Amino acid sequence: MKFLFEQVTVFSDKKLDGNPLAVVVGADSLTHHQMEQFAKWTNLSETVFLLQPKHPDADYFVKIFTAEGELPFAGHPTLGSCFVWQQIYGQQNKSTITQQCEAGLINIKQINGRLAFMAPPMIRTGELEENERIKILNALGLTDNDVEACQWLDNGPGWLGIQLKSVATLLSVKPDYAQLKGYDIGLCAIYPEGDDKQLEVRAFCCSIAEEDPVTGSLNAVFAQWLIPQGKLPKHYVAGQGQCVSRNGLVYVSSDEYGIWVGGDVVNCISGTVEFD
């Protein structure tokens, strides 16, 4: 069986920046096992499979896999799969797009020429227990003096969100992955006023001992966490990926409907993929 295959980069307008995504189009006949095996083979942070929608209000259905298994929702796969769906099915002019995924229905629209998804609601928040906090900060090479705030954040993927007091400290962190196995940790720090960016972000996927280049779901929960506190404006730009040579940019905006997370998407590879 042959399927259309696209590989795009998300959160950058340059082909070798941002976060790459593999997209298999029209994959309705593939089994869960085939999807899982292919995602392991691509060895990208995420691989997605575009399917026909099962909900009457959805334009398409997407299944999202890491090399470790399926995710109910993720940010850069949402923007990348929407971009491919638009290109393949000629839907570039559709004003609002509804994606179905395991987390439910996600609305997507164009904001200032970029695709943006509405951040799904946070399903879990909470404080970190003190013993666990000490362990994690030690493994990150941080102290309490470096930390502004710390909270569990969950919008499908679950994150331990840590706001640091300085961008310089954030960029210097070198995690001890052996001590952090089982955690997904997101760090952020606010830039001084007047900078082109307002926030810098890093994401550590500790179960696979890797830093994610640019992470839409994490940027979404940071916005949901920090905008209501007045720590960030309703419209801002976040950077992510400096420490892994990817200069991703995430464009966050708010309106009466919620928080939108946007970014550029660029096509890199087009072809077919064959499954047994």
C-alpha positions as a Markdown table, in Angstrom:
| # | Residue | x | y | z |
|---|---|---|---|---|
| 1 | Met | 0.0 | 0.0 | 0.0 |
| 2 | Lys | 1.4 | 3.4 | -1.0 |
| 3 | Phe | 0.4 | 6.7 | 0.7 |
| 4 | Leu | 1.3 | 10.3 | 0.1 |
| 5 | Phe | 4.0 | 11.4 | 2.4 |
| 6 | Glu | 5.0 | 14.9 | 3.4 |
| 7 | Gln | 7.7 | 16.2 | 5.8 |
| 8 | Val | 7.3 | 19.7 | 7.0 |
| 9 | Thr | 9.0 | 22.0 | 9.5 |
| 10 | Val | 6.9 | 23.9 | 12.0 |
| 11 | Phe | 7.4 | 27.1 | 13.9 |
| 12 | Ser | 9.9 | 28.5 | 11.4 |
| 13 | Asp | 9.9 | 29.9 | 7.9 |
| 14 | Lys | 13.3 | 28.3 | 7.2 |
| 15 | Lys | 13.5 | 24.7 | 6.2 |
| 16 | Leu | 16.2 | 23.6 | 8.6 |
| 17 | Asp | 15.0 | 25.4 | 11.6 |
| 18 | Gly | 11.9 | 24.7 | 13.7 |
| 19 | Asn | 10.5 | 21.3 | 14.5 |
| 20 | Pro | 10.2 | 18.6 | 11.7 |
| 21 | Leu | 7.0 | 16.6 | 11.3 |
| 22 | Ala | 6.2 | 13.5 | 9.2 |
| 23 | Val | 2.7 | 13.3 | 7.7 |
| 24 | Val | 1.1 | 10.3 | 6.1 |
| 25 | Val | -2.0 | 11.2 | 4.1 |
| 26 | Gly | -5.1 | 9.1 | 3.7 |
| 27 | Ala | -3.9 | 6.6 | 6.2 |
| 28 | Asp | -7.4 | 5.2 | 7.2 |
| 29 | Ser | -6.5 | 1.6 | 6.3 |
| 30 | Leu | -3.4 | 1.5 | 8.4 |
| 31 | Thr | -3.5 | -0.3 | 11.8 |
| 32 | His | -2.5 | 1.2 | 15.1 |
| 33 | His | 0.6 | -1.1 | 15.1 |
| 34 | Gln | 1.6 | 0.0 | 11.6 |
| 35 | Met | 1.4 | 3.7 | 12.6 |
| 36 | Glu | 3.3 | 3.0 | 15.8 |
| 37 | Gln | 6.1 | 1.2 | 13.9 |
| 38 | Phe | 6.4 | 3.9 | 11.3 |
| 39 | Ala | 6.7 | 6.6 | 13.9 |
| 40 | Lys | 9.5 | 4.7 | 15.6 |
| 41 | Trp | 11.2 | 4.4 | 12.2 |
| 42 | Thr | 11.0 | 8.1 | 11.3 |
| 43 | Asn | 12.6 | 8.8 | 14.7 |
| 44 | Leu | 11.1 | 12.3 | 14.7 |
| 45 | Ser | 9.6 | 13.9 | 17.8 |
| 46 | Glu | 6.2 | 13.3 | 16.2 |
| 47 | Thr | 4.7 | 11.5 | 13.2 |
| 48 | Val | 1.0 | 12.0 | 12.2 |
| 49 | Phe | -1.5 | 10.2 | 10.1 |
| 50 | Leu | -4.3 | 12.1 | 8.3 |
| 51 | Leu | -7.6 | 10.2 | 8.3 |
| 52 | Gln | -11.3 | 10.9 | 7.4 |
| 53 | Pro | -13.1 | 12.6 | 10.3 |
| 54 | Lys | -15.4 | 10.6 | 12.6 |
| 55 | His | -17.1 | 13.7 | 14.1 |
| 56 | Pro | -19.6 | 15.6 | 11.9 |
| 57 | Asp | -18.1 | 19.0 | 12.8 |
| 58 | Ala | -14.5 | 18.0 | 12.0 |
| 59 | Asp | -12.7 | 18.6 | 8.7 |
| 60 | Tyr | -10.2 | 15.7 | 9.3 |
| 61 | Phe | -9.0 | 13.3 | 11.9 |
| 62 | Val | -5.3 | 13.1 | 12.9 |
| 63 | Lys | -3.6 | 10.5 | 15.0 |
| 64 | Ile | -0.3 | 11.7 | 16.6 |
| 65 | Phe | 2.6 | 9.4 | 17.5 |
| 66 | Thr | 6.0 | 9.8 | 19.1 |
| 67 | Ala | 8.6 | 7.0 | 18.9 |
| 68 | Glu | 7.2 | 6.0 | 22.3 |
| 69 | Gly | 3.5 | 5.8 | 21.5 |
| 70 | Glu | 0.4 | 7.8 | 20.8 |
| 71 | Leu | -0.5 | 11.3 | 22.1 |
| 72 | Pro | -4.0 | 12.7 | 22.5 |
| 73 | Phe | -2.8 | 16.1 | 21.4 |
| 74 | Ala | 0.3 | 18.0 | 20.4 |
| 75 | Gly | 0.9 | 21.5 | 19.1 |
| 76 | His | 3.4 | 21.3 | 16.2 |
| 77 | Pro | 1.7 | 18.2 | 14.8 |
| 78 | Thr | -1.6 | 20.1 | 14.8 |
| 79 | Leu | -0.2 | 23.0 | 12.7 |
| 80 | Gly | 1.8 | 20.8 | 10.5 |
| 81 | Ser | -1.0 | 18.3 | 9.7 |
| 82 | Cys | -3.4 | 21.2 | 9.0 |
| 83 | Phe | -0.9 | 22.7 | 6.6 |
| 84 | Val | -0.6 | 19.4 | 4.7 |
| 85 | Trp | -4.4 | 18.9 | 4.7 |
| 86 | Gln | -4.8 | 22.4 | 3.2 |
| 87 | Gln | -2.2 | 21.7 | 0.5 |
| 88 | Ile | -3.4 | 18.2 | -0.5 |
| 89 | Tyr | -7.1 | 18.9 | -0.5 |
| 90 | Gly | -7.0 | 22.5 | -1.7 |
| 91 | Gln | -8.4 | 24.1 | 1.4 |
| 92 | Gln | -6.0 | 27.1 | 1.7 |
| 93 | Asn | -8.9 | 29.6 | 1.8 |
| 94 | Lys | -11.0 | 28.0 | 4.5 |
| 95 | Ser | -11.3 | 30.5 | 7.3 |
| 96 | Thr | -11.8 | 28.1 | 10.2 |
| 97 | Ile | -10.6 | 24.5 | 10.3 |
| 98 | Thr | -11.7 | 21.9 | 12.9 |
| 99 | Gln | -9.2 | 19.1 | 13.6 |
| 100 | Gln | -10.4 | 15.9 | 15.4 |
| 101 | Cys | -7.8 | 14.2 | 17.5 |
| 102 | Glu | -7.9 | 11.9 | 20.6 |
| 103 | Ala | -8.2 | 15.0 | 22.8 |
| 104 | Gly | -11.4 | 16.1 | 21.0 |
| 105 | Leu | -12.0 | 18.9 | 18.5 |
| 106 | Ile | -9.3 | 21.6 | 18.0 |
| 107 | Asn | -10.1 | 24.9 | 16.1 |
| 108 | Ile | -7.4 | 26.3 | 13.8 |
| 109 | Lys | -7.4 | 29.6 | 11.9 |
| 110 | Gln | -5.1 | 32.0 | 10.1 |
| 111 | Ile | -3.7 | 34.9 | 12.2 |
| 112 | Asn | -1.4 | 37.3 | 10.5 |
| 113 | Gly | -0.8 | 34.8 | 7.7 |
| 114 | Arg | 0.1 | 31.9 | 10.0 |
| 115 | Leu | -1.9 | 28.9 | 11.1 |
| 116 | Ala | -2.8 | 29.0 | 14.8 |
| 117 | Phe | -4.6 | 26.5 | 17.0 |
| 118 | Met | -6.8 | 27.3 | 19.9 |
| 119 | Ala | -5.2 | 26.0 | 23.1 |
| 120 | Pro | -7.2 | 23.1 | 24.5 |
| 121 | Pro | -8.3 | 23.6 | 28.2 |
| 122 | Met | -5.9 | 22.5 | 30.9 |
| 123 | Ile | -7.1 | 19.3 | 32.4 |
| 124 | Arg | -4.8 | 19.2 | 35.4 |
| 125 | Thr | -2.8 | 21.8 | 37.3 |
| 126 | Gly | -1.3 | 21.7 | 40.8 |
| 127 | Glu | 1.7 | 22.4 | 42.9 |
| 128 | Leu | 4.8 | 20.2 | 43.2 |
| 129 | Glu | 5.5 | 18.4 | 46.4 |
| 130 | Glu | 8.6 | 19.8 | 48.2 |
| 131 | Asn | 10.7 | 16.6 | 48.1 |
| 132 | Glu | 10.0 | 16.1 | 44.4 |
| 133 | Arg | 10.8 | 19.8 | 43.7 |
| 134 | Ile | 14.2 | 19.6 | 45.4 |
| 135 | Lys | 15.0 | 16.4 | 43.5 |
| 136 | Ile | 14.1 | 17.9 | 40.1 |
| 137 | Leu | 15.8 | 21.2 | 40.6 |
| 138 | Asn | 19.0 | 19.4 | 41.7 |
| 139 | Ala | 18.9 | 17.3 | 38.5 |
| 140 | Leu | 18.5 | 20.5 | 36.4 |
| 141 | Gly | 21.4 | 22.2 | 38.2 |
| 142 | Leu | 19.0 | 24.8 | 39.7 |
| 143 | Thr | 18.3 | 26.2 | 43.1 |
| 144 | Asp | 15.2 | 27.8 | 44.6 |
| 145 | Asn | 16.9 | 31.2 | 44.0 |
| 146 | Asp | 16.7 | 30.5 | 40.2 |
| 147 | Val | 12.9 | 29.8 | 40.2 |
| 148 | Glu | 10.1 | 32.2 | 40.0 |
| 149 | Ala | 7.2 | 29.6 | 40.0 |
| 150 | Cys | 6.6 | 25.9 | 39.5 |
| 151 | Gln | 3.4 | 24.0 | 38.6 |
| 152 | Trp | 2.1 | 20.9 | 37.0 |
| 153 | Leu | 0.4 | 21.8 | 33.6 |
| 154 | Asp | -1.6 | 19.3 | 31.5 |
| 155 | Asn | -3.5 | 19.9 | 28.2 |
| 156 | Gly | -3.1 | 16.3 | 26.8 |
| 157 | Pro | 0.6 | 16.0 | 27.2 |
| 158 | Gly | 1.5 | 16.6 | 30.9 |
| 159 | Trp | 4.3 | 19.0 | 31.8 |
| 160 | Leu | 6.1 | 20.1 | 34.9 |
| 161 | Gly | 6.3 | 23.8 | 34.1 |
| 162 | Ile | 9.0 | 25.9 | 35.8 |
| 163 | Gln | 9.4 | 29.6 | 35.3 |
| 164 | Leu | 12.9 | 30.8 | 35.9 |
| 165 | Lys | 14.0 | 34.3 | 36.8 |
| 166 | Ser | 16.4 | 34.8 | 33.9 |
| 167 | Val | 16.8 | 33.8 | 30.3 |
| 168 | Ala | 20.5 | 33.4 | 30.8 |
| 169 | Thr | 19.9 | 30.8 | 33.5 |
| 170 | Leu | 17.4 | 29.0 | 31.3 |
| 171 | Leu | 19.8 | 28.7 | 28.4 |
| 172 | Ser | 22.6 | 27.4 | 30.7 |
| 173 | Val | 20.6 | 24.4 | 32.0 |
| 174 | Lys | 22.1 | 20.9 | 31.4 |
| 175 | Pro | 19.6 | 18.3 | 32.7 |
| 176 | Asp | 20.7 | 15.0 | 34.3 |
| 177 | Tyr | 18.3 | 12.9 | 32.3 |
| 178 | Ala | 19.1 | 9.8 | 34.4 |
| 179 | Gln | 17.6 | 11.5 | 37.4 |
| 180 | Leu | 14.6 | 12.9 | 35.5 |
| 181 | Lys | 13.4 | 9.7 | 33.8 |
| 182 | Gly | 9.6 | 9.7 | 33.7 |
| 183 | Tyr | 9.2 | 13.5 | 33.6 |
| 184 | Asp | 8.4 | 15.9 | 30.8 |
| 185 | Ile | 9.8 | 19.3 | 32.0 |
| 186 | Gly | 9.2 | 22.7 | 30.5 |
| 187 | Leu | 11.2 | 25.7 | 31.4 |
| 188 | Cys | 10.5 | 29.3 | 30.5 |
| 189 | Ala | 11.9 | 32.8 | 31.3 |
| 190 | Ile | 10.6 | 36.2 | 30.5 |
| 191 | Tyr | 12.8 | 38.6 | 28.5 |
| 192 | Pro | 13.5 | 42.1 | 29.7 |
| 193 | Glu | 11.1 | 44.7 | 28.2 |
| 194 | Gly | 12.1 | 45.9 | 24.8 |
| 195 | Asp | 13.3 | 42.6 | 23.4 |
| 196 | Asp | 11.9 | 41.2 | 20.1 |
| 197 | Lys | 10.8 | 38.1 | 22.0 |
| 198 | Gln | 8.9 | 38.1 | 25.3 |
| 199 | Leu | 9.5 | 34.5 | 26.4 |
| 200 | Glu | 12.1 | 31.8 | 26.0 |
| 201 | Val | 11.1 | 28.2 | 26.3 |
| 202 | Arg | 12.9 | 24.8 | 26.6 |
| 203 | Ala | 11.3 | 21.4 | 26.7 |
| 204 | Phe | 13.0 | 18.2 | 28.1 |
| 205 | Cys | 11.4 | 14.9 | 27.2 |
| 206 | Cys | 13.3 | 13.0 | 29.9 |
| 207 | Ser | 12.0 | 9.4 | 29.1 |
| 208 | Ile | 13.9 | 9.6 | 25.8 |
| 209 | Ala | 16.7 | 11.9 | 27.1 |
| 210 | Glu | 16.1 | 14.5 | 24.4 |
| 211 | Glu | 15.3 | 18.2 | 24.2 |
| 212 | Asp | 12.3 | 19.0 | 22.0 |
| 213 | Pro | 13.1 | 21.7 | 19.4 |
| 214 | Val | 9.8 | 23.7 | 19.5 |
| 215 | Thr | 6.8 | 22.6 | 21.5 |
| 216 | Gly | 3.3 | 23.9 | 20.7 |
| 217 | Ser | 1.5 | 22.2 | 23.6 |
| 218 | Leu | 4.0 | 23.5 | 26.1 |
| 219 | Asn | 3.8 | 27.0 | 24.8 |
| 220 | Ala | 0.0 | 26.7 | 25.0 |
| 221 | Val | 0.0 | 25.8 | 28.7 |
| 222 | Phe | 2.6 | 28.5 | 29.5 |
| 223 | Ala | 0.3 | 31.1 | 27.9 |
| 224 | Gln | -2.7 | 29.7 | 29.9 |
| 225 | Trp | -0.6 | 29.8 | 33.1 |
| 226 | Leu | 1.1 | 33.2 | 32.8 |
| 227 | Ile | -1.2 | 35.5 | 30.8 |
| 228 | Pro | -4.0 | 35.4 | 33.4 |
| 229 | Gln | -1.4 | 36.4 | 36.1 |
| 230 | Gly | -0.4 | 39.4 | 34.1 |
| 231 | Lys | 3.2 | 38.1 | 33.6 |
| 232 | Leu | 2.8 | 38.1 | 29.9 |
| 233 | Pro | 0.8 | 40.3 | 27.5 |
| 234 | Lys | -2.2 | 39.0 | 25.6 |
| 235 | His | -0.1 | 38.9 | 22.4 |
| 236 | Tyr | 3.6 | 37.9 | 22.4 |
| 237 | Val | 6.3 | 36.0 | 20.7 |
| 238 | Ala | 8.2 | 33.1 | 22.3 |
| 239 | Gly | 11.5 | 31.6 | 21.2 |
| 240 | Gln | 12.5 | 28.0 | 21.5 |
| 241 | Gly | 15.2 | 25.8 | 20.2 |
| 242 | Gln | 18.4 | 27.9 | 20.6 |
| 243 | Cys | 20.2 | 25.1 | 22.6 |
| 244 | Val | 19.5 | 22.5 | 19.9 |
| 245 | Ser | 20.4 | 24.8 | 16.9 |
| 246 | Arg | 16.7 | 25.4 | 16.0 |
| 247 | Asn | 15.5 | 29.0 | 16.2 |
| 248 | Gly | 11.8 | 28.4 | 16.4 |
| 249 | Leu | 9.3 | 31.2 | 16.9 |
| 250 | Val | 5.8 | 30.8 | 18.5 |
| 251 | Tyr | 3.2 | 33.5 | 18.1 |
| 252 | Val | 0.7 | 33.6 | 20.9 |
| 253 | Ser | -2.5 | 35.7 | 20.8 |
| 254 | Ser | -5.6 | 36.0 | 22.9 |
| 255 | Asp | -9.2 | 36.9 | 22.1 |
| 256 | Glu | -12.7 | 36.4 | 23.5 |
| 257 | Tyr | -12.6 | 32.8 | 22.5 |
| 258 | Gly | -9.3 | 31.7 | 24.1 |
| 259 | Ile | -5.6 | 31.6 | 23.5 |
| 260 | Trp | -4.2 | 30.9 | 20.0 |
| 261 | Val | -0.8 | 29.4 | 19.4 |
| 262 | Gly | 0.6 | 30.0 | 15.9 |
| 263 | Gly | 3.7 | 29.5 | 13.8 |
| 264 | Asp | 5.0 | 29.2 | 10.2 |
| 265 | Val | 5.0 | 25.9 | 8.4 |
| 266 | Val | 7.3 | 25.1 | 5.5 |
| 267 | Asn | 7.2 | 21.9 | 3.3 |
| 268 | Cys | 10.6 | 20.1 | 3.0 |
| 269 | Ile | 9.9 | 16.6 | 1.5 |
| 270 | Ser | 7.1 | 15.3 | -0.7 |
| 271 | Gly | 6.8 | 11.8 | -1.9 |
| 272 | Thr | 5.2 | 8.4 | -1.1 |
| 273 | Val | 5.7 | 5.8 | 1.6 |
| 274 | Glu | 4.9 | 2.1 | 1.1 |
| 275 | Phe | 3.6 | -0.2 | 3.8 |
| 276 | Asp | 3.4 | -4.0 | 3.6 |
